Amino acid sequence: MFLADTTTGTPSSTSSSTPWYANLLTQGMSLYQQIELQKTNLARAQQGLPPLTASQYGATVPTATVNVGLSSGTKAALWLVGGGVVLIGIAVISRKRNR
């Protein structure tokens, strides 16, 4: 499977030893285990028992994680756009006052 390298824009292979669907299957199994863990914890909560963690449940596949955040370049671009919107707003308001 090939992905574009974000620094150079050239394709780079992620891993040539594993097929492209292996990661997809791993994430699918992880999702299935998370759903089953939620069902188990719901049943335990109805019985008044404390919830289980993934390791206590016996999840063998690592759970999927999602990184949430903005890169410094994106933050800078958002600040520039926001500053531009503020300046345009000030210009429009001052123009309406001068009429």
C-alpha positions, 0 to 999 in steps of 0.5 A: 500500500502506498501513501504520499509522504507529506513532507516531499509529496512522493509515494512511500510504502508503509509496509511491504511485508503485510497485505493492505487488508491486514490493518483493515481486518485488525481495526475491524476486530478491534471495533468488534471487541469494543462493541462486545466490551460495551455490551458486557459492561452494560450488562454488568452495570445493570447488575450493579457490578463495576465495568471491565477494562479492555485488558480485563475483558481479554482484548487481544487486538490493540484498540484503535486510537484517534489523534485529535489536534491541529498541526502548527501550520494549520493553527497558523493558517486559521489565525491568519484567516481569523485575523482577516475576517476580523479586519474585513469586519472592522472595515465594513463596520467603519464604512457603514458608519461613515455613510 
